[in-house]
Amino acid sequence: MAAFAKRGSRILRQHVLNTYCAKGKLKSIGARQMCLNYKSSWCLKENKTSWQHKRGLFHSSAVQANKIVPYNLTDIGEGINEVSIKEWFIKVGDKVSQFDNICEVQSDKASVTITSRYDGIIRKVYYDIDDIASVGKPLVDVEVEDVSGEEETSLESRGKSARVTDENEDHFLADKALATPAVRRIALENNIKLSSINGSGKGGRILKEDVLEYLQNMSPVSDAGSALCDKRPASGRAHDYTEPIQGFKKAMAKSMTDSWKIPQFVYSDEIFAMKLTELLSHMKEIASSRGIKLTYMPFFIKAASKALENFPVLNVNVDESCENLTFRRSHNIGVAMDTLYGLVVPNIKNVQALSLLEVAMELNRLQELGKKGALRQGDLTGGTFSLSNIGAIGGTYTKPLILPSQVAIGALGKIQVVPRYDQSGNLIKAEVICVSWTADHRVIDGATLARFSNTWKKYIENPFLLLFDTAL
């Protein structure tokens, strides 16, 4: 290409010289040749200069091919602006590829795993475990190749951002032991460094049992041992202390405040649970052989779905102006759970299409994730109706509050053995469970809620109907 350009330039100059000769400007062949040689020499110098310039540019771009780019925390939906860092899957110097796990974060509503957008090497980590990260701010710096545009931001220009500094890098790496958020919580409460514990799990992962065993082997006079034996409330502490409302607690505060704006009423009743207790005792062994833990709750959930088939108005959504009702086909029944991170209400999707054991299997899955603080947004959103089994802790009657996107909720008390009269007038030893329903009085009247409760009651008092696709 260069030879072609040089030849073309020479031909052009020859044409110009011939023109000059024709006009008598250059009188001799020697003058013409001298001029031609001078032009050729100048062209070669020009080409050499151009090549040196291009070579310099090429060398410069080769040196600057690798760029440090910030990987920002992207919007994870649901109006979430900040999250808590629960676990890092990488450290400084690790090589990552697209879609590799970077970290696990905990929002007000769910646990989310953040994956990489780049192929490259981690050069800086901005947050430590339990730090609060904001949407749109950098999580890590990644050294990548061939990056252009706004993402080619130098490290020095972000010096004011919150990040893990060289001074505390050793401390950060010490906390990089493999452990679930629940295990980290126990270690944090007892002032234990996970780096001092040998994990017995897969890949050296630290299990809950490892932490408890470590505590048992510690001196009883140590601070950590005292913390395990005495998880004192604020009133038992030496000094007052303040902690921020965040995570699931923050979500609960918002939803319950919104719920209180809805006009609600409560309907309560007693249900005989003798047949349910007997059936459960027979089915537990069958469920256990399939790896399923069966409790009373799947019966309550499935019975609610069967009752919703007869009273779909309890499964609607009301718009903000209370002018339209959306009747929802799916029975996505939420179950209130008490976890280390606060109250959460994950839901079982499409209960109307599931068998009793399938409901139990899905409930087992949600409970395990809830214990680990690993519930996903899909588990926590889309609920249409809710139940609370507060009786597992204690109590009989209660007044549950409706979730703002729903119009009804039920709360179940503990099963009690009490004297009652049967239908023949005989005094019997009865197992009774109390149920309290709360409904949105803007769209549901007392008679409708009572009929719904009676239908649910018939399924609980005749639980074998739940094993078949039988309507009352």
N, C-alpha and C positions, 0 to 999 in steps of 0.2 A: 504494500500500500504506500509506504514511504517512497519507494523507488518510482512508482507511478506518479506520485505528486511531484517529485523532483524533475522527472522527465517533462511533465506538463508545464512546470514553471520555466524550464529551459527553452521549450518551444515558444512560449509566450514572449520571453525576452529576445529570442532570435527574430520574432516577428517585429518587435519594437525597433530593434537595431536596423533591420532591413528598411523599415519605414524611414528611419533617420537618414540612412545612406541615400535613399531615393530622393530625399529632400535636400541632399548636399550637406547635411549636418556633420556626418562622419566621412572624411575624404578618403581614407585608406583602409585596406583590409586589415592591416596591423592594428589600427586604432579600434576597428570593430572587434578584433580578437581580444585585445587588452580589456575592453569593456566587458566582453562576454566572460572572460576569466575572472574579472573583479566581481561580477554579479554572482558567478558560481561560488566563489570563495565566501561571499557574504551570505549566500543561501545556506552553505554548509555550516557556517557559524550560527546562523539563525536556527537551523535544525538541531544543532548540538545544544544550543541554549534551551530550546523547547524541550528536548529529550531530558536534559538535566532537571528542568522544572517539573516535568511529568514524573520523573523518577522520584524527585523529592516528595511530590504529592502522594505517590504510591507508597513510599516508605512511611510517610506520616500516617496514612490511613491504616497501614498494617499495624502500627504501634497502637493506634486508638481503636482497633476493631472490637475489643472487649469493653463493654460498658457496664457500669453499676446502675441498675434500675430499681426503684422502690416497688414492691408489690403491696398495693393498698388493699385494705379491708373493703370489699365490695358490699353493696347493699344486699342484705339477706332477706328483705321483705318484711311485711307485717309492721311497718313503721318503726323498726328497731334502729336506734342511733348508736348504741354502744353495747359491747359484749365483754364478758370476763374470759380471760385466757385460762383454760382448764388444763391443757396438756400440749406440749410441743412434741412433734414427731421428727424434728430435724434439729441440728445445731450448726454453729458457725463452721464452715469448711465442708459441709456435706454437699454432695452432688445430687441435684434433683432433676426430674423430668416432668413434663406436663402431666397433670392429673395425679401426681404423687401427693400424699397427705402432708400438709404443712403443720397444721395445728387443729386442736379442737377448742371451740369457743362455746360459752354458755350465754344465751340471751335471756331476756325476761321470760321467754316462752319455750325455748327448746335448746337442745345441744346440737351444734352444727360443726361438721368437719370441713375445714378450708383446704382446698387443693391448689397445687401450683399451676400457674399459667405459662411458666417459662421452663426451658431447659437451661441449666446453668449451675452455678455454685453459690451457696449461701454465704454472704459476706458480713451481714450484720443482722442481729435479732433485736427488735425494738422493745419487747415487753418481757417481763418475767411472769411466772405462774401467778394467777389470781390478779394480775394487773387488769385495768379497764382499758380496752381499745375502742377507738371511735371509728365509725364508718367513714371511709374516704382517707384515712390516715395510714401511713406505711406500717406493715407488719414486719417485713423483712426486706433486706437489700439482696438482690440476686445479680451476680456477674454473668452477663449473657453476651452473645455475639450478634453483630449486624443489627443493632437497634438504632432507630432514628426517630426524630420527632420529639415530642414533649417529654417522653419517658427517659431521655438521655439527660438525667439530672445528676449533677456531681454530688458526691457525698458531702462536700463542705457546705453546699447550699442548704442542707437539711440538718445542720449541726444543732439547731435549737429543738429538734423533735425529741420526744421522749423515747429512750432506747436503753438497751443493756450496754453499759459502758465497760471499758477494759478492766476497771477496778473491781466490778462485781461479776465479771465473767466467770470466775472460778465458782462463785456461789451459785450462779445460774446453772452451770454444768453439773454441779452437785445435785441440783433438784431435777435433773433430767432422767432420774431412775424411772423405769417403766412401772406405772401404777395407774389405777383408775382414779377418777376424781373423788370417789367415796373413800378410797384408801388414803389419798392425799389429805382429805378432810380430817380423818382420824389422826394422822400424823401431825397435822397442824394444830389440832386441839390439844395434843399431848406434847407439843414442842419437841418433835423428833425429826431429825434429818433423815430422809429416806436413803441417802447415800451410805448411811451407817448400818443398813439392814440388807441382808443377803436374801434376794428373792428366790422363792421356790417354784414360781410359775414358769410357763413357757418363755424361753428367751431371757430368763432372769427377771421376769415381771414380779413385782412385789404384791403379794396377796394380803387380804385382810388378816388371815391367820398368821402371816409372818409378822405383822405389826403387833398383834396381840401377844404373840409368843415373845417378841422382843421386850414388850412392856412387863411381862411376867418375870422375865429374867433380870430386870433392872432392880436396883436397890429400892426398897419401899420408902426410903426417906428422900428419894430424888424427886425433883419437880414434876418430871413426866409421869412417874408412878402416882403421885398425888393427884395429878390432873385426870388420870384414868379413873381413879377410885372416887373422885369427887368432882363431877361436872356441875359446878355450882351455878345457880342463876345469878343474875346481876346483883340481887340483894345480898348474896353471900360473898361477893368479891370485896377486896380491900378498898377499891376505889371505884367511883362511877366511871363509866366508859360509854363511848358513842360509836355506833356502827351504822353504815349507810343502808338504806332500804334498796335492795337491788335483786336482780335475778327473778326467780319465781315469786318472791315476796312482793316485789315491785309490780309485777303483773297482777297479782291478787289484789293489791291495794287499788289499782286502777279499775279492774273489773267489778269489784265489790262496791266501789264508789258509784260507778255507772249503774249498777244493779239497784242501788238504793233509790234511784230516781224513778223506778218502775213501780206502779201500784200493785202490790202483791197480797195474796191471801193464802191461808194454810188450811188444809183438810187432813185430819188424822184418823187412824183406825187401828184395830187389833186384828191379827191374823193367826189362826191356828197353824202351827208348824210341825205337828206330829208326823204326818205323812211325808213331809219334805225331809225330816230328819231320818226317817226309816229308809226312804229311797236313796238318800245320799250315802248312807252307810253301805248299801249294796253296790252302788255305782263307783265308789271310791276305788275299789280294787280293780275294776275294769279300766278305769281311767289311768290308774297308776301303772298298769301293765303296758300302756301306750305312752308312758312318760308324761302324763298330764296330771297336774294337781287340781283336784276337783273340790270346790267349796260351795257354800250357799250362793255366792254372788252370781255365778253363771245362770242359776235358776231365776234369780231376781231380774237379771238383764234380759233373758229370753222371754220371761213373762211380760216385761214392759213392752217388748217389741210386739208380742201378740196382742196386747191391749191397744197399742198405737194403731194397729191395723183397723180396729173398730172406731178409734177416735183420733183420726189424723190431724185434727186441729191442735193437738198437743205437740205436734212435730213441726209446726210452722215457724217461719221467721217473719217478724214484723219490721217494716221499714221505719226509718227515723221519724217520719211525720205521722206514723200510725194510720196510714190510709190504705195500705195494701198488705195482704198476707201471701207469703210464698209457701205453698204446700210442698214439702220435700219428700221425695219417694224413698230415699234411703233412711234407714234407722241407724244413725251413727251415735251410739249411746256412750256417753262419757262416764267415767268412773273416777270419783275424787280419791286421790292418793296422798297420804302423808309421807313425805320424803325428807331426807336430810337437808334438802335445798328449799323446802317449803311445800305448800299445797299445789298440786298439779292435777289437771283433769284431762288425761288422755282419753281417746274414744275408740271404741271398736266399730269398725266400718261395716255397714250392710248386715246388721244383726239379723234382719228379716230373712236373709238367704243362708244363714249359718245354722248348723246343728248345735245342740247343747254342748257337745264335746269340743266342737270347733270354737265356740264362744269361750270355753274354758282355756283352750290352747292359746288363743289370742290374748286373753286376760293375763295368763302366765307370762307371755312375752312382754307385755306392757309393764307388768309389775317388776320384772327383772331389769328392764331398762330404767324404770323409775328409781330403783335402788342405786343404780350406778350413775344416775344423773345423765343418762344418755338418750332420753326421749327426743325424737326428731319432730320437726315442725309438722310433718304430715300426721304424726300421732296426736298432736295437740290441737289441730285445727279441723274445722268441718263438722264439729259436734252438733247434733240436733236435739238431744234430750240427755239428761244426766241423772245419775244415782250416786248417793253417798252412803257408804256403809259405816257410819259413825259407831254403830253398835259393836264393831270389832274392838273398839277401845272402851266403850261404856255408854250408858245413857239409854233412855227410852224414847221420849218425844223430843223433837227439836224443830227449829224453823230454818230450813236451808234457804239460801238466797239464789235467785235465778241468775244464770249467766246471761249477759246482755244479748247474745245472739239467739237465745232460746226463750221459750214461754213456760216451761215447767221443769221441775226437779223433784226427786224423791229422796228422803233420808230414812234409813233403816236403823232401828234401835237394836239392842242386844236381845237374844232369845232368852226368855224367862220361864221358869216353871212356876205356875200359879194355879190356884183352885178356880175352876170355872164349871158352869153347867153346860152339859151337852144339849143336843136338840130334843132329847127325851126327858130332860129335866134332872138328869143324874149329875151329881157332883163328881168331877173328874180332876185328875192331875194333868193339867194342860201345859203344853209348850207354846208360848205366845210371843209373837214379834210385833213390835209397834212400828207403823209407817207414818211418815208425815210428808204430805205433798204440798209444794208451793207452786202457785200458778200466777200468770200475768192476768190481772183482773180486767185489763182493757179488752182482751179478746176471748177469755175463758171465764165462764160463769161457774158458780158453785155446783150446780146440778151435773154439768158435764164432767167436772173433775171427780165428783162422787161416783158417777157411773164408770169412769175410767178406773178408779180405785177398786170398785167391786169386781170388774173384769180381771184386773191383775190379781186380786185376792183369790178368785176361783182357780186360777192357774197355780198359785202357790199352795193352796189347800188341796189341790188335785194335781200334783206335779207330774204324774205319769203322762198327762196330756201334752207336756212339753217334749216328750220323746217322739211324738208323732205330729204330723202336720194337721192338727185338729183345731178347729175354731169353735168357740162357745156360742 
